[in-house]
Amino acid sequence: MRGGAFRWYARESARRLGLAGWVRNREDGAVEAAASGPAESVERFLDDLRRGPAGSRVDELIALSVEGLGALDEPFTVLR
């Protein structure tokens, strides 16, 4: 995932779905995110990320489960 507006798009999607977590740029130019909430909402969030905002290009989306690490309890935010 690449593109400057992508993080803000992810944040708005997550907040609309009531998810906690974060999104940030990686040094390699990709974007990564962590989200916590009801499974159905997380799936809808992943669907939104696959589409991306208008004018963006999503080359690849890799979803990993982080079960056992505990719930993210902060409101969804952009880290950098």
Summary of the structure (lengths in Angstrom):
residues: 80
radius of gyration: 11.7
end to end distance: 14.8
largest distance: 36.0
contacts: 199
relative contact order: 0.31
helix: 30%
strand: 21%
